[in-house]
Amino acid sequence: MIPQEQECDDIHLSLLRLSQPESYEELYCFSYKPNADEKERRQEWDLLDLMADFSRMGLPNSLWKLSPVNHHYKVSDTYPAELFVPECATPPVIVGSSKFRSRGRFPALTYYSKDNHAAICRSSQPLSGFSARCLEDEQMLEAILRSNPHSDFMYVVDTRPKLNAIANRAAGKGYENEDNYSNIKFQFLGIENIHVMRNSQQKMLEVCELRSPSMSDFLEGLENSGWLKHIKAVLDAGIFIAKAVAEEGVSVLVHCSDGWDRTAQVCSVACVLLDPYYRTLRGFMVLIEKDWIAFGHKFSHRCNHLTGDSKEVSPIMDQFLECVWQLMEQFPCAFEFSERFLVTIHNHVYSCQFGNFIGNNQRERIELSVPERTHSLWSYLWTNRADYVNPLYRANHSQSQGVLRPSTAPHIFRFWRGLYNRFDHGVHPRQSVEDYLRAIQEETQQLEEQLASHKQKISQLEQESGITWKAPLCDKSPTGRSLDTNLGVANTPQDYTAGFITSSPHQLETPDSILLPHNSNQSKDSSLSNGSDQESGIADLSCRSPLSEDSPRGPDSDEAAYSTA
């Protein structure tokens, strides 16, 4: 209890002030002080190495090089300092292209397939207007095309609706004219702008906040928000790019307006579909660091970290995380991380407890001395990675190793209750399936440890007594046996689940007889049959003892042999 009314008013004003910080210095990350010394803090920020990720892709090579053209952010202040560009792209061509692109964001590499040399590049829209053209920009795209020797054309993908791109022409911007660029195929993907997305999420959240809504109210509200329609649009765009790279072997240049919102969404979704590494815990952190943080997604503006223009706020990162969750629903064994991992990242994008998402680009974070003054979320997640592991993940599964080919049929999409209604537990909080599976795994591990201990004791007793006991062989559980079956290649969610979920339990193997001391005149033990429930068709996993009541009791039975012994 707070005794004085004035103290209550002061606390209220303090909370209001802290909830609306006006400068970066007021954010929580700059005052958050966990038990870690300076050396540990530096190690936190060294956990991820983007250059190591490009090396994993096989870069640099004879086709792509690391360019110093943006050192000190002298070409584009919203791009990272180190960028990969085509080997044949000269500095004058790069600089000239940057002058013809919004905010100087010239085409740069974000993903490279060393199997077929196809690449994903990203940029901002050209300043083409109705008729303007730039020789250096045309040469830059030609250099990207020549960096893929197995293809004679490339895709240029504009993620905006066509009407929006045409409207931007009146402001001197727009999109590439196919008549000016040789050997390109242009494609619009129709993802709406930040204002449409913000309004859509607001309507969806209003539906989530309804108290005891009827089924019709909830479904109509969700439909009217258009939220799942926008999620489908982002996924469709990522699938188009992934197919172009993996199936056609064609390089793709992706842009929207400024190249830091929709471009980040579709490039990172395509990477998740293409590369199994980005479906692991570490790989997913590297992906966010590369395509979102380093390439200048405006986290502080989009996530409203500081008091400012509310029209700059938009749930761009939220949509990407939900796209990944929708993929996890279709491919539950292909991702090393769980839903809890995505929700935790979402929480800390807005919490400002860690410095990873502070600022709008790499240059701002350097000016704020973020690595020297704050702590890294990636180190925290990696240290506690056992809490975020997907218990269904199987690294050796065909889907975990190859390209994901999801379905985007309307009935596939689900409402993400685990994020938007995670606090609506009522009197009895729900326990997720992942929590159940994790508890089963822990219990199974304990039982296996006990089994190993008992086997060791039996071995010691055998050595001491000189009597050999051979225990009945008990088959594994139906689930465990189904995991050992050959699932084959599963290229769709239907094939994937059919091979894993619906596999029937195997019949139990016939156990060997128990070897007991006996007289030479005694007949051999009769073999024991394996009991099963004939009505249900489910094998009996209890491994009945030879001394159970259902065992035969003839003169040659094991019980008689045991009594004689």
C-alpha positions, 0 to 999 in steps of 0.5 A: 500500500502507498500511504500518500495520494501524492506518492501515487500520482508521482508513481503514475507520472513516472510510469507514463514517462518511462513508457514513452522514452524520448531518447535512446539513453532512456531505454532499458538496455542501457541500464540493464546490468546482469551479473556479467563482467566486461569480458563476458559482454564482449564475448556475447557480441562475438557469438555470431559472425556474419562473415562465417555465414557467407563463408559457409555459402562459399563466398568470396569466390570467382563470381562474388567479392567482398566490397569495401565501397561502403566503408564508413557508410559513405555510399549508403548510411542504412547499409552494412559496411561490408557487402558482397557484390558481383566480381565484375562490378567496379566501384564507379558502377556501384556508386553510380547505381546507388545514386539511382536507388532510393536512399543509396541502397544499391543491389547487394547479395544476401543469399548464394546457392553454391549448388547452382550459383543462383543468388538473391540480391536486394535493393531499394526502388530505382529513381526512374520516374516515367522515363529516367534511366541509369547506365551504371544501374543497368550495368549492375544488374547485368553484372548480377546476371553474369554472376550466374553462368547457368542462367540467361536471365534473372528475375526482378521482383517488386514486392509492392502492388503494381498500382502503388509502384505506378503511383510512386512514379509521380514522385520520381521513383517507381520500378525498372523498365524492362526495355532498358534492362537486358534479360530481366523478367519483372514480377509484382508480388502485391504485398501491402504497405506499412500503413495497411499492415498496421491497421490490419493488426490493430483490427485483429488485436481488437478481436483478440481483446473481445470478452466472450465473443461468439464464434461468428463475431470472432471469425468475422472480425478475423476475416475483416482484419485481413491479417491472414491474407497478408501473411499468405501474401508474404509467404507466397512471395518467399515461395516464388523466390525460393522456387526461382533459386532452387528449381529454375536456378535463376538469380533474383533481385528483390526490392520494395520502396526503400528495401528495409520492410517487405524486402527483408520479409520475403528474402528471409522467408525464402532463405528459411525455405531454401537453407536448412541451416536457417531452420536451426537455433543458431542459423535463425539468429544469424538470419535475423542479424543479416537480413534485418539488423545489418541490412537496416530494418528500422526497428526503433521506428517500426516498433515504436521504441521512442515517442515519435511519428505513429505512422512509422509504426508497423508490425513488419517483424511480427509478420515474418515471425508468424510466417515462420510459425505457419511453416512450423505448423506444416513441417513440425520436425523440420525446425530445431527451435520451438514456438517459445523461441519465436515468442521470446524473440518477439517479446525482446524486439519490443522490450528493449532489454537487449541492444540488438534491435536498438536503432534503425541501422548499423551506423546508429548502433555504432554511434550509440556504442551498443556493443560496449554498453548493452547485452546481446539477446543472442547470447542469452538465447544460446545459453538457455537454448535447452528451453527453446529446442523443438522436441520433434526436430529430426536433423536427418529427416528429408525435410530437415535437409532439403528445400521446404515446399509449403502449401498456401491453400487458405485452409492451411493458415491458422490463428496464432493463439500462442502469440496473440492470446498467450495471456488468455489462460483463464483459471486453468492455464493451458500447457502446450504440446511442446511442454508435454513432449519435453516432460515425456523426453525428460521422463524417458531419459530418467527411465533409460538411466535407470535401465542402464543402472539395472543392467550394470547391476545384473551384469555384476550379479552374473559375474558373482554368481556365475549364472547367466540371465537373458532378459526378454526382449521388449520392443520399443514403443509404437512411436519410437518404432515408427521413428526408425522406419524409412520415411522416404522423401517427403516433398509436401506437408501431406507426405511429411505427416503421412510418413511420420504421424500415421505410421502404425505400431509394429508387432513385438518381436518374440522374446528369447527364453530365459536361461536357467540352471537345470538338470541334464534330464530336464526338457528344454524350456518352451518358447513364450508367445508374445501377448497382444490385444487382439481386439484393439490391434495394439501390441502389448508393450508390458513384456509379460513375465514368464511367471505371469498368470496367463503363461502356460503351466504344463509340465514342460513350461518355464514355471515347472522348469523354474520350480524344478530348478 
